[in-house]
Amino acid sequence: MPIKIFSHKADPDGLGCIVLSKICYDEVDYTFCKNFRDLDWQLNDFIDNEEYLSYEKIYITDLCPSVDLLDKIDDNEDLVNKLVVIDHHISNLEKIKDKDYHFININLDKCATSLFFEYLTKYHDLLLPNKTLKEFVLLTNLHDTWKWKEENNLDAYYLETLLHKLGIVGYINHFIDKLNLISRHFIYSEEEKDWIKEQLEEEKSYLDNLIKRVIYKNIDNINYGIIYGLYDYRNSLADKLSDNKSCDVLIFMAVDNETISFRSINNVIEVKNMAKEFNGYGHKFAASCDLNSENEKKLIKKFFS
């Protein structure tokens, strides 16, 4: 029987989990979810239509269902026996820590791809000791935790650049092929380097224009930078603002992904509770919520009234 994986969309960490699953298993069906509410909608339909009966194992990675949906899952023994939820967001740990189908390491410095790799190797012995694969997991972890910046590891940063260049499905297929090759180290090929260079050149003009349109507001001695833009550029803009003394927190309203991202510049101000004000979730220094009319009005009132 095939396995099913629900994972975060448009993010190297969420996509890294899909890459691992397709390397491990012969048959994999995957569903992209843009946020936790999207996961709830798609998973609820999946349960109601009894699609879970067609799968040997069901993974949810880099996301977590709502409390209401977790209660619904708990009432379904067939589903519970097949389900594994792998999430690393601090705001989700409390609601799922006692679930038997939850796998997580208490070390919150690990991203979902790293946790999934640990799970697959520890409990199922499904991954071969491939050094290239391990280095891909490490780079994904450095990217997702933003430790790439501390270590100045551009190979980790370029994962997102390649995602923008190749697109979601292209990224998954490319790295499945790359990681299945026998190699001593994870090294970017000349073709990949050309893709990275082309993409960075394409992004530069957009980011230069974007940074000029950031609106700065100081509230309670915290400098906020607020902007509408395209979801793919939220992290790149936060990185560009890291040398800007006028910004402590970036609030990025991504109209194409219908999300509001809160990013702590240089990991100083915690933003998890900011996102909670808008029914969002996330980590200490990176969190998000839905971009809907209610949250947009609330945000405008908070920062512009």
Backbone as a ProteinNet text record, in pm:
[ID]
protein_1_A
[PRIMARY]
MPIKIFSHKADPDGLGCIVLSKICYDEVDYTFCKNFRDLDWQLNDFIDNEEYLSYEKIYITDLCPSVDLLDKIDDNEDLVNKLVVIDHHISNLEKIKDKDYHFININLDKCATSLFFEYLTKYHDLLLPNKTLKEFVLLTNLHDTWKWKEENNLDAYYLETLLHKLGIVGYINHFIDKLNLISRHFIYSEEEKDWIKEQLEEEKSYLDNLIKRVIYKNIDNINYGIIYGLYDYRNSLADKLSDNKSCDVLIFMAVDNETISFRSINNVIEVKNMAKEFNGYGHKFAASCDLNSENEKKLIKKFFS
[TERTIARY]
84	0	87.3	42.1	120.2	116.3	200.6	193.4	144.5	93.3	40.7	115.1	150.2	214.8	150.4	113.4	68.1	183.5	224.8	339	324	402.1	396.9	443	370.2	396.3	496.9	572.5	659.2	760.5	819.5	916.5	1015.8	1146.7	1242.8	1228.4	1185.3	1168.4	1050.5	935.6	819.8	843.6	911.6	939.5	1048.5	1141.4	1244.7	1185.5	1076	1007.3	951	898.2	845.8	959.3	1071	1188.6	1229.7	1238.6	1276.8	1177.2	1048	946	955.3	983.4	987.8	1117.4	1221	1343.2	1323.7	1245.7	1225.3	1125.2	1015.8	903.7	887.4	836.9	812.8	692.7	587.7	464.5	431.9	428.3	399.4	299.9	192.6	101.1	121.8	135.8	156.8	59.1	28.4	-61.6	8.4	12	71.2	-32.1	10.6	-76.4	-6.7	-76	-10.2	-0.5	-87.2	-80.8	-162.7	-171.4	-238.3	-389.5	-450.4	-593.4	-619.1	-532.4	-543.6	-526.5	-433	-417	-547	-609.5	-734.5	-842.3	-856.1	-959.1	-933.1	-808.8	-776.9	-778.3	-728.3	-726.2	-866.9	-951.3	-1089.7	-1162.4	-1144	-1203.3	-1145.5	-1016	-945.1	-1004.5	-1037	-1095.9	-1240.9	-1317.8	-1460.7	-1483	-1395.5	-1407	-1340.6	-1289.9	-1225	-1110.1	-1041.2	-927.2	-811.6	-804.6	-695.9	-692.8	-805.1	-811.4	-724	-690	-611.8	-461.5	-420.2	-278.2	-224.5	-98.1	-30.8	11	58.9	107.5	69.1	40.1	3.9	90.9	164.5	252.1	199.1	207.3	184.1	314	376.4	508.1	510.4	579	598.9	469.3	365.2	235.4	169.2	64.1	-9.6	-158.3	-244.6	-389.1	-434.4	-551.7	-611.2	-654.8	-684.6	-729.9	-857.1	-951.3	-1077.3	-1052.7	-962.5	-935	-855.8	-769.6	-698.5	-796.4	-900.1	-1003.8	-1076.8	-1102.2	-1168.4	-1078.9	-950.2	-855.2	-850.1	-850.9	-843.4	-959.2	-1071.4	-1189.7	-1186.2	-1080.8	-1071.2	-948.1	-969.4	-857.6	-777.4	-846.5	-775.9	-679	-725.2	-642.3	-526.6	-553.5	-450	-336.5	-370.9	-269.5	-180.5	-226.4	-150.3	-78.5	-115.3	-74.9	52.8	137.7	253.5	256.6	254.2	261.4	400.2	469.5	605.5	607.3	611.7	606.9	706	756.4	857.9	822.4	698.3	657.7	622.8	684.2	666.5	518.9	445.2	305.2	216.8	267.1	187.1	222.4	332.2	380.4	284.6	225.3	140.2	17.5	-40.6	-165.3	-144.2	-19.5	1.2	106.3	165.9	279.5	243.6	116.5	77.1	14.3	13.6	-45.6	51.8	0.8	86	140.7	72.7	114	201.7	251.7	335.6	481.2	567.7	711	783.1	857.5	934.2	1050.6	1156.5	1270.3	1256.6	1284.4	1265.6	1356.4	1458.4	1549.4	1478.5	1440.2	1361.7	1447.5	1578.6	1665	1659.4	1577.8	1565.6	1440.9	1456.5	1343	1268.3	1156.6	1075.5	1151.3	1226.8	1303.9	1403.8	1469	1565	1495.6	1379.4	1303.4	1252.5	1207.4	1156.7	1270.4	1386.9	1503.6	1537.6	1533.3	1560.9	1458.7	1332.6	1225.6	1245.1	1269.4	1281.1	1401.9	1511.3	1630.9	1621.2	1557.5	1550.7	1446.1	1329.9	1218.8	1191.6	1236.8	1205.1	1327	1443.9	1566.2	1548.4	1481	1446.5	1549.3	1631.7	1727.1	1866.7	1929.4	2065.8	2160.9	2274.1	2369.3	2441.3	2366.8	2416.6	2463.2	2592.3	2647.1	2583.7	2557.2	2494.1	2356.1	2280.8	2147.2	2154.1	2247.9	2263.6	2299.5	2381.8	2422	2306.3	2221.1	2100.1	2009.5	1993.2	1911.6	1972.7	2105	2172.8	2154	2168.5	2151.1	2008	1912.1	1771.2	1747	1808.5	1793.6	1855.6	1974.3	2038.8	1953.7	1892.9	1808.9	1685	1617	1488.4	1503.4	1611.9	1634.8	1709.7	1744.6	1818.6	1960.1	2009.6	2147.3	2247.5	2198.1	2286.8	2352.3	2277.8	2329.4	2443.5	2424.5	2529.7	2657.2	2639.4	2753.7	2797.6	2722.5	2749.1	2754.5	2657.3	2651.7	2558.9	2615.8	2535.4	2475.4	2536.4	2477.1	2337.6	2319.9	2187.6	2092.1	2141.2	2058.5	2011.6	2096.1	2064.8	1957.4	1921.7	1810.5	1683	1658.5	1538.4	1550	1670.3	1692.3	1657.4	1700.1	1669.1	1520.5	1455.8	1309.9	1240.1	1280.8	1220.9	1246.3	1363.9	1401.3	1328.3	1319.8	1268.1	1118.6	1062.4	923.3	912.4	794.8	776.5	804.5	735.7	752.3	892.5	943.6	1078	1183.3	1165.8	1258.7	1258.3	1138.9	1128.1	1194.9	1160.5	1215.7	1367	1413.1	1556.5	1636.4	1591.3	1669.2	1652.9	1542.8	1532	1639.5	1652	1755	1895.1	1917.3	2050.4	2092.4	1999.7	2033.7	2041.4	1987.4	1997.2	2130.6	2206.1	2338.1	2439.6	2532.3	2637.7	2740.5	2753.5	2847.2	2898.2	3018.9	3076.9	3026	2990.2	2946.9	2836	2758.4	2656.8	2727.8	2738.7	2806.3	2715.8	2703	2623.2	2700.2	2629.5	2689.8	2703.6	2774.5	2789	2653.6	2568.2	2433.9	2354.1	2361.6	2291.5	2344.8	2476	2535.5	2484.7	2467.1	2412.9	2268.8	2189.1	2050.1	2044.9	2130.7	2134	2170.1	2270.7	2313.3	2201.1	2136.4	2025.9	1912.2	1877.2	1765.3	1796.8	1917.2	1955.4	1952.5	1992.9	1988.3	1844.4	1755.4	1614.2	1549.8	1588.7	1527.1	1575.5	1695.7	1756.6	1671.9	1622.5	1546.5	1415.3	1352.6	1226.5	1252.4	1357.3	1387.9	1429.7	1505.2	1545.7	1423.3	1325.7	1201.6	1119	1116.6	1037.8	1087.7	1217.3	1273.9	1247.5	1228.3	1196.7	1053.8	968.3	826.8	791.6	893.4	866.9	825.9	717.2	670	715.8	780.6	836.1	748.1	721.3	642.7	709.8	716.5	771.9	658.6	642	540	604.7	595.2	653.1	802.6	871.3	1016.4	1058.1	965.3	997.5	975.6	1076.7	1067.2	1014.5	897.1	834	850.9	876.1	873.2	755	667.5	542.7	536.2	501	502.5	407.9	347.1	279	378.4	377.5	466.7	433	519.4	500.1	567.6	500.3	541	685.9	730.2	864.5	975	942.8	1047	1050.1	969.1	961.3	1095.5	1160.7	1288.2	1401.6	1400.4	1505.3	1499.1	1376.7	1362.4	1407.3	1371	1415.2	1567.3	1629.4	1775.8	1834.5	1774	1823.2	1808.1	1703.1	1677.7	1765.2	1841	1919.8	2028.7	2067.4	2167	2102.2	1968.7	1893.8	1856.5	1914	1888.6	1745.2	1673.6	1538.6	1433	1473.3	1374.1	1413.5	1323.7	1341.6	1256.6	1138.8	1043.7	985.8	988.3	926.4	788.8	688.5	553.8	527.2	526.8	520.8	385.3	304.7	170.5	176.3	172.4	186.3	48.4	15.8	-118.1	-138.3	-30.4	-44.9	-63.1	-14.2	-25.9	-126	-183.8	-284.7	-232.9	-108.2	-49.4	18.8	28.4	107.2	224.1	345.9	464.2	524.5	559.9	627.9	770.9	868.3	1008.1	1086.9	1152.5	1239.7	1372.2	1406.3	1532.3	1646.3	1740	1855.7	1817.8	1697	1654.5	1670	1611.8	1618.1	1480.7	1380.7	1245.1	1164.9	1101	1017.7	886.6	842.5	723.1	610.4	635	533.2	402.4	411.3	290.1	222.7	302.3	242.4	148.9	196.4	113.3	-9.4	6.7	-105.7	-220.1	-186	-289.9	-383.2	-332	-409	-444.6	-451.5	-482.1	-378.7	-252.8	-146.3	-62.9	47.7	134.3	276.3	370.7	505.5	612	731.3	846.6	868	971	1002.6	1027.3	1105.7	1152.3	1094.7	1005.1	939.9	803.2	699.6	563.7	474.4	350.7	261.4	115.8	28.8	-115.8	-181.7	-312.1	-385.4	-394	-382.2	-412.3	-556.1	-648	-789	-836.2	-959.4	-1008.4	-1007.1	-1039.9	-1042.5	-902.7	-805.3	-669.2	-608.3	-641.1	-588.4	-640.1	-768.5	-827	-765.5	-747	-689	-545.6	-470.9	-331.9	-323.4	-407.1	-408.5	-445.3	-543.2	-584.8	-472.2	-400.6	-293.2	-176.3	-143.8	-22.3	-45.3	-167.2	-188	-298	-365.5	-472.3	-416.3
-120.5	0	125.1	231.8	356.7	427.4	528.9	614	751.5	827.2	960.9	1059.6	1175	1279	1414.3	1483	1621.9	1707.1	1807.1	1887.4	2032.3	2117.1	2261.1	2295.2	2384.4	2423.4	2538.9	2540.4	2654.5	2686	2581.8	2598.1	2482.5	2508	2398	2291.7	2330.8	2232.9	2139.4	2196	2113.1	2024.8	2079.4	2002.8	1899.5	1929.3	1833.2	1704.2	1716.7	1598.3	1512.4	1577.7	1502.1	1433.7	1502.3	1442.4	1314.1	1321.3	1203.4	1089.4	1122.2	1017.1	945.3	1021.3	960.4	882	913.6	834.2	701.6	708.2	590.4	489.9	541.5	455.7	449.9	336.2	318.8	399	404.2	474.1	582.4	705.7	818.5	911.9	943	1049.5	1165.7	1285.9	1398.7	1511.4	1585.7	1700.8	1821.4	1930.8	2055.3	2133.3	2192.3	2276.5	2410	2519	2649.6	2698.3	2647.1	2681.6	2579.1	2598.4	2497.9	2492.6	2604.5	2601.8	2523	2541.7	2465.2	2315.5	2282.1	2142.6	2089.1	2165.8	2121.3	2092.3	2181.4	2162.4	2034.7	2019.8	1904.9	1773.2	1777.5	1656.8	1615.6	1711.7	1681	1609	1657.2	1589.8	1449.6	1437.8	1309.5	1207.3	1254.3	1166	1133.3	1236.2	1215.3	1121.9	1129.2	1042.9	905.7	884.1	757.1	719.6	821.5	797.1	731.4	750.8	694.1	541.4	479.4	333.3	278.9	365.4	321.9	333	376.6	401.4	319.4	280.9	205.1	296.8	417	512.6	652.5	739.2	877.6	969.8	1057.6	1152.1	1294.6	1371	1515.7	1579.8	1659.1	1713.9	1865.7	1928.8	2074.4	2150.8	2080.6	2140.3	2054.7	2109.1	2033.5	2064.3	1962	1987.1	2067.8	2126.7	2201.3	2105.8	2161.1	2079.8	2004	2071.5	2006	1886.9	1903.1	1793.5	1682.2	1718.1	1616.4	1531.1	1595.1	1520.6	1424.4	1469.5	1384.4	1265.4	1290.1	1183.4	1081.3	1129.7	1040.9	942.4	978.1	890.8	787.2	789.9	699.8	610.1	489.6	399.7	361.9	338.9	304.2	414	537.4	651.5	671.2	661.8	678.9	579.7	455.6	351.1	375	457.4	484.2	619.4	704.9	845.2	873.8	959.1	1015.3	1165.7	1246.7	1392.1	1438.3	1504.6	1552.8	1704.2	1774.1	1919.2	1975.6	2093.5	2152.3	2293.5	2336.8	2471.4	2474.7	2563.7	2572	2583.5	2661.8	2686.9	2563.8	2459.8	2338.5	2226.8	2241	2129.8	2091.8	2192	2164.4	2081.4	2110.1	2041.6	1900	1864.7	1732.3	1647.2	1700.5	1631.7	1495	1474.3	1346.9	1249.9	1285.6	1197.1	1084.6	962.8	847.6	854.7	925.9	932.7	1054.7	1116.4	1234.3	1196	1238.2	1214.4	1347.7	1372.8	1497.1	1482.7	1552.3	1559.8	1689.5	1684.4	1802.8	1918	1887.3	1989.4	2070.3	2191.6	2273.2	2339	2311.3	2363.4	2277.2	2173.1	2084.7	2119.6	2123	2148.9	2018.1	2025	1906.2	1803.5	1849.8	1756.2	1678.3	1747.5	1681.6	1579.3	1615.2	1523.2	1402.8	1426.9	1318.6	1222.5	1278.3	1196.3	1109.1	1169.5	1096.1	984.2	1016.2	916.9	799.8	829	723.6	633.9	692.2	611.6	534	593.1	530.5	420.8	444.8	353	260.8	297.8	215.9	174.3	229.8	192.2	198.4	304.9	315.1	393	471.5	554.6	493.9	480.1	430.7	538.9	499.2	599.2	674.2	756.8	832.4	969.4	998.5	1123.6	1245.6	1234.4	1345.2	1375.9	1272.5	1288.4	1355	1310.6	1369.3	1517.8	1551.6	1692.1	1776.4	1717.7	1788.1	1819	1722.3	1742.8	1852.4	1849.6	1951.1	2090.5	2102.5	2231.8	2282.2	2191.2	2229	2278.9	2213.5	2254.7	2392.9	2415.5	2546.6	2656.1	2623.5	2722.1	2754.6	2651	2672.7	2738.9	2711.6	2772.4	2905.3	2944.3	3068	3065.2	2947.8	2938.2	2950.4	2939	2958.8	3095.9	3192.4	3329.4	3341	3277.1	3278.5	3213.6	3105.2	3029.6	3074.9	3172.9	3221.2	3105.1	3014.2	2895.7	2925.1	2971.9	3009.8	2888.7	2771.1	2650.9	2626.5	2653.5	2639.2	2747.4	2869.2	2980.7	2954.6	2893.6	2873	2767.3	2689.2	2594.6	2669.3	2780.6	2858.5	2924.5	2966.6	3024.4	2922.3	2798	2692.5	2660.5	2669.8	2648.9	2753.5	2879	2985.4	2960.9	2910.7	2888.6	2769.2	2659.9	2534.3	2514.9	2587.3	2563.6	2444.2	2424.6	2323.5	2182.4	2142	2005.6	1987.8	2089.3	2082.2	2064.7	2134.2	2124	1982	1927.5	1791.5	1690.7	1694.9	1597.3	1612.3	1738	1761.7	1701	1724.5	1675.8	1525.5	1468.2	1322	1261.9	1315.6	1266.7	1291.3	1409.6	1446	1358.1	1333.9	1261.4	1110.7	1062.9	920.4	884.5	987.1	962.6	930.5	841.3	809.1	922.5	988.7	1101.4	1113.1	1161.5	1173.5	1296.4	1402.3	1526.1	1591.5	1676.2	1756.5	1876.3	1875.4	1983.5	2030.2	2161.9	2214.3	2196.6	2146.8	2128.9	2264.8	2267.2	2391.6	2439	2344.8	2381.5	2445.8	2387.9	2445.3	2584.3	2601	2732.9	2837	2794.5	2885.6	2922.2	2822.5	2849.3	2949.2	2928.5	3016.6	3159.3	3172.2	3304.8	3375	3302.4	3359.3	3404.7	3320.6	3353.6	3473.6	3480.6	3594.1	3725.3	3718.2	3837.8	3880.4	3782	3812.4	3873.4	3823.5	3868.4	4006.6	4043.1	4165.4	4289.3	4305	4425.6	4430.4	4314	4311.1	4347.5	4291.1	4318.5	4464.3	4518.2	4658.9	4749.8	4716.2	4793.8	4772.5	4646.1	4611.6	4685.3	4689.2	4749.3	4900.2	4962.3	5105.2	5131.8	5028	5047.3	5003.4	4961.7	4921.5	5044.1	5030.7	5138.7	5107.5	5203	5180.5	5247.4	5171.4	5221.1	5180.4	5274.2	5243.5	5239.9	5123.3	5107.1	5040.5	5104.3	5052.2	5020.1	5110.1	5099.5	4980.4	4927.7	4824.3	4882.8	4872.4	4923.4	4814.8	4839.6	4745.4	4792	4696.5	4723	4646.5	4716.4	4655.6	4668.2	4559.7	4559.5	4453.4	4483.4	4382.8	4332.7	4202.6	4148.6	4005	3942	3802.7	3711.4	3603.4	3512.8	3465.5	3436	3382.7	3475.7	3603.8	3701.8	3742.1	3678.3	3718.8	3700.5	3586.1	3559.8	3643.9	3661.1	3740.8	3886.2	3938	4075.7	4087.8	3991.5	3993.3	3992.2	3915.3	3909.9	4045.2	4109.5	4240.9	4346	4332.2	4429.4	4406.5	4296.9	4262.9	4366.4	4443.9	4549.3	4685.8	4684.4	4808.8	4831.8	4933.1	4960.8	5008.4	5043	5096.6	4987.8	4860.4	4753	4640.6	4613.8	4500.5	4381.1	4411.2	4306	4338.6	4240.7	4256.3	4190.5	4265.7	4210.7	4208.6	4088.9	4070.8	4013	4092.1	4048	3993.2	3860.2	3792.5	3770.5	3853.6	3847.5	3719.6	3665.5	3546.4	3419.2	3419.4	3300.7	3319.9	3440.8	3475.2	3452.4	3493.5	3481.2	3611.7	3631.4	3739.9	3676.4	3708.6	3653.5	3755.5	3711.7	3795.3	3743.2	3826.8	3785.1	3877.9	3818	3895	3918.3	4044.8	4077	4054.3	3969.7	3935.1	3859	3799.1	3712.6	3780	3897.8	3971.7	3977.5	4026.8	4040	3913.4	3853.8	3736	3777.6	3698.1	3733.9	3630.9	3520.2	3415	3468.9	3549	3602.4	3709.5	3776.8	3872.8	3799.6	3687.1	3608.6	3553.2	3518.3	3464.6	3564.7	3694.1	3798.4	3788.3	3729.5	3717	3569.6	3489.7	3345.9	3271.3	3316.2	3251.1	3161.6	3115.6	3022.8	3034.8	2963.1	2963.4	2947.4	3001.2	2991.8	3125.5	3128.8	3253.4	3368.3	3342	3450.1	3447.9	3352.6	3346.1	3282.6	3356.1	3306.7	3361	3314.4	3359.6	3343.6	3406.4	3392.6	3411.4	3390.2	3407.9	3555.8	3584.2	3718.6	3716.6	3751.4	3761.5	3901.9	3932.5	4069.4	4109	4015	4045.5	4078.2	3994.6	4018.8	4143.1	4166.3	4284.6	4412.2	4414.7	4531.6	4550.5	4440.7	4446.1	4497.8	4452.8	4495.7	4643.4	4686.2	4828.2	4918	4872.6	4950.8	4959.3	4849.9	4845.3	4935.1	4938.9	5008.2	5144.4	5169.1	5291.1	5382	5341.6	5429.5	5527.8
0	0	0	-62.4	-64.9	70.1	84.7	202.8	157.8	253.2	227.9	316	260.3	340.1	311.5	418.5	412	463.1	385.5	429.4	386.7	452.9	429.6	287.7	226	86.9	80	-28.9	-62.2	46.4	103.5	209.7	201	197	184.9	293.2	412.2	519.3	490.4	457.9	425.9	304.5	204.3	83.3	106.8	199.1	233.6	288.6	362.3	416.1	302.8	200.6	86.7	12.1	-3.4	-67.8	5.9	139.5	218.6	200.9	201.9	190.2	56.3	-49.7	-182.9	-205.7	-129.3	-135	-59.4	48.1	133.5	77.3	23.4	-14.4	-166.6	-212.2	-356.1	-403.4	-321.9	-360.5	-258.4	-302.8	-214.8	-281.3	-210.6	-251.4	-155.2	-208.9	-118.9	-147.7	-43.5	-51.7	7.8	-67.7	-19.2	61.4	171.3	253	275.9	249.3	260.5	404.5	493.8	635.5	714.3	845.6	928.5	903.5	864.9	834.3	705.4	608.9	484.4	513.9	603.5	645.3	704.2	791.8	854.1	749.6	651.7	549.2	468.7	425.1	340.1	418.5	540.6	622.9	664	692.5	730.1	616.3	492.7	376.9	359.9	381.1	371.1	468.7	589.3	691.1	658.6	624.7	597	478.5	380.6	262	280.6	401.7	438.7	343.8	294.9	206.7	281.1	412.5	492.2	485.9	450.7	441.9	329.7	234.5	118	140.3	260.8	284.8	401.4	387.4	493	607.2	572.4	670.5	625.8	722.4	691.6	776.4	709.3	778.2	761.3	869.1	863.6	909.5	824.3	856.3	843.5	938.1	940.4	962.9	1005.3	1036.3	1144.1	1203.2	1304.7	1293.5	1300.8	1297	1418.2	1406.6	1517.4	1628	1745.3	1858.2	1822.5	1755.2	1717.4	1625.8	1531	1438	1507.4	1599.5	1676.9	1757.4	1812.5	1884.8	1791.8	1670.6	1571.2	1534.4	1521.1	1490	1603.1	1727.6	1843.6	1849.4	1790.5	1790.5	1678.9	1598.3	1483.4	1501.1	1551.6	1582.7	1459.2	1346.9	1223.3	1182.8	1193.7	1154.7	1252.5	1381.1	1482.5	1462.1	1426.3	1408.5	1286.6	1194.1	1072.2	1073.9	1166.7	1160.8	1240.4	1181.7	1252.7	1223.3	1328.1	1313.4	1356.9	1267.7	1296	1278.5	1391.6	1387.4	1487.6	1461.7	1549.2	1591.6	1566.3	1605	1754	1826.8	1970.9	2008.3	1932.5	1966.1	1950.2	1883	1863.5	1961.3	2033	2115	2226.6	2291.1	2406	2368	2252.4	2216.3	2166.1	2135.2	2075.6	2147.4	2252.9	2315.1	2372.2	2413.5	2474.1	2374.6	2247.3	2146.9	2111.5	2103.9	2071.5	1929.2	1841.4	1702.4	1673.3	1780.1	1763.7	1783.1	1690.3	1704.7	1704.9	1810.6	1814.2	1912	1882.3	1972.4	2050.5	2179.3	2263	2220.9	2142.5	2091.5	1982.3	2016.8	1923.6	1816.9	1817.6	1713.4	1587.4	1590.3	1474.9	1394.2	1263.3	1175	1149.2	1075.8	1049.6	965.7	866.1	782.6	867.5	961.2	1049.8	1139.4	1193.7	1278.5	1199.6	1077.2	993.8	957.2	927.1	898.2	1019.9	1136.8	1260.8	1281.5	1257.4	1272.9	1176.8	1051.8	950.1	975.7	1020.8	1045.4	1176.6	1277.1	1409.3	1417.6	1359.4	1378.4	1260.1	1144.6	1027.4	946.7	981.9	912.1	760.4	717	574.7	493.3	560.9	488.4	495.6	382.1	377.7	430	488.6	542.1	429.4	361	247.5	297.2	285.1	339	272	143.3	71.2	128.6	159	215.4	353.2	435	567.9	558.4	463.5	448	396	310.8	266	384.7	474.6	595.1	681.8	698	777.6	718.1	586.6	520.9	535.1	521.2	537.9	679.9	776.8	916.2	939.4	884.8	898.2	834.4	719.5	651.7	734.1	781.7	847.7	984.1	1054.3	1185.5	1175.2	1054.1	1026	1083.2	1118.6	1166.8	1052.4	929.2	814.3	821.2	877.1	882.3	983.2	1100	1201.1	1146.9	1071.6	1020.5	881.2	826	690.1	591.1	604.1	518.4	400	290.4	174.8	104.3	118.6	59.1	115.2	244.7	306.8	255.8	248.5	198.8	55.9	-25.9	-167.2	-190.2	-87.8	-104.8	-142.8	-74.1	-104.9	-242	-278.4	-411.1	-519.6	-499.7	-596.9	-598.7	-483.9	-480.1	-565.8	-554.3	-634.9	-784.3	-816.4	-955.9	-1016.2	-941.9	-996.7	-973.3	-878.6	-842.9	-748.5	-691.5	-586.9	-637.7	-743.9	-795.4	-853.2	-921.4	-977.5	-869.2	-757.5	-643.7	-588.7	-566.7	-512.2	-604.7	-731.9	-827.4	-843.9	-844.1	-861.1	-746.4	-623.2	-509.9	-487.5	-529.8	-526.3	-615.7	-736.3	-829.7	-774.9	-720.6	-671.5	-553.9	-461	-339.2	-359.8	-469.4	-500.5	-565	-603.3	-661.9	-552.3	-582.6	-486.3	-488.2	-374.9	-366.6	-223.2	-209.4	-75.5	-2.8	-77.7	-15.2	-97.9	-28.8	-96.1	-159	-289.7	-362.3	-475.5	-490.6	-601	-732.4	-832.4	-964.5	-1033.7	-1145	-1221.1	-1272	-1310.2	-1357.1	-1243.8	-1124.5	-1009.7	-976.9	-985.7	-959.3	-1059.5	-1184.8	-1286.7	-1253.8	-1210.8	-1172.1	-1056.3	-958.7	-841.3	-882.5	-966.6	-1012.9	-1089.4	-1179	-1257.8	-1167.1	-1069.7	-981.4	-893.2	-840.6	-756.4	-834.8	-961.4	-1046.5	-1072.8	-1093.8	-1116.9	-992.5	-875.4	-750.7	-708	-748.3	-697.9	-724.3	-846	-878.3	-799.7	-783	-707.3	-561	-502.2	-362.6	-341.7	-435.3	-425.2	-424.8	-507.5	-512.3	-385.9	-338.8	-220.7	-96.7	-80.7	40	46.6	-69.9	-73.8	-26.2	-33.4	0.3	142.8	219.4	357.8	438.9	514.7	602.6	744.5	809.1	942.2	1048.7	1154.6	1266.9	1396.8	1491.6	1622.9	1724.6	1786.6	1889.8	2009.8	2125.1	2249.6	2232.3	2164	2143.2	2056	1980.8	1882.7	1744.2	1658.3	1521.8	1428.5	1371.9	1280.2	1136.2	1047.1	904.2	844.7	773.6	725.4	574.2	506.2	360.1	304.5	191	109.6	5.4	-20.5	-122.6	-156.3	-235	-274.7	-173.8	-138.9	-31.7	-44.2	-165.2	-186.2	-136.7	-120.5	-88.9	58.4	142.7	283.6	354.9	331.7	399.7	342.6	209.5	146.2	192	207	252.7	398.3	480.4	620.8	628.6	541.9	539.8	500.5	399.8	357	467.4	547.5	653.4	776	776.6	896	926.6	827	849.5	872.6	880	892.9	1039.3	1102.2	1243.5	1267.8	1159	1174.2	1183.6	1179.2	1178.2	1274.1	1369.8	1461.5	1418.4	1364.3	1324.9	1188.3	1098.5	967.4	969.3	925.1	907.6	757.8	701.9	557.4	519.6	450.1	409.8	267.4	259	130.1	68.5	-29.4	-88.8	-168.9	-226.7	-310.6	-227.9	-104.1	-18.7	94.5	101.3	202.2	344.5	368	501.2	540.5	671.3	727.7	801.5	761.4	825.5	919.9	1038.7	1136.9	1149	1118.8	1123.2	1216	1314.7	1402	1330.2	1312.3	1245.2	1344.3	1304.5	1387.9	1515.6	1516	1627.3	1764.2	1775.3	1902.1	1968.7	1895.1	1947.7	1916.5	2018	1994.5	1927	1829	1751.6	1763.3	1833.7	1843.4	1900.2	2006.5	2069.2	1983.3	1897.6	1803.7	1708.2	1656.2	1564.2	1635.3	1763.3	1840.6	1850.2	1853.3	1858	1737.5	1629.5	1505.4	1478.6	1587.4	1577.6	1493.5	1501.3	1427.1	1516.3	1464.5	1537.2	1482.5	1546.2	1492.2	1598.1	1567.5	1655.2	1727.4	1812.4	1882.4	1786.1	1682.1	1596.1	1454.6	1427.6	1296.9	1315.9	1280.5	1299.9	1189	1185	1078.2	1119.1	1042	1059.3	923.1	917.9	793	756.6	628.1	578.4	529.8	619.8	584.9	619.9	586	605.7	753.1	840.7	983.8	1036.3	1002.5	1049.1	985.6	858	789.9	856.5	888.3	954.9	1093.7	1164.2	1298.3	1294.2	1195	1182	1145.4	1051.1	1010.6	1128.4	1206.7	1324.5	1426	1445.9	1545.4	1507.3	1377.2	1336.8	1268.5	1225.5	1146.7	1200.8	1305.9	1358	1459.9
[MASK]
+++++++++++++++++++++++++++++++++++++++++++++++++++++++++++++++++++++++++++++++++++++++++++++++++++++++++++++++++++++++++++++++++++++++++++++++++++++++++++++++++++++++++++++++++++++++++++++++++++++++++++++++++++++++++++++++++++++++++++++++++++++++++++++++++++++++++++++++++++++++++++++++++++++++++++++++++

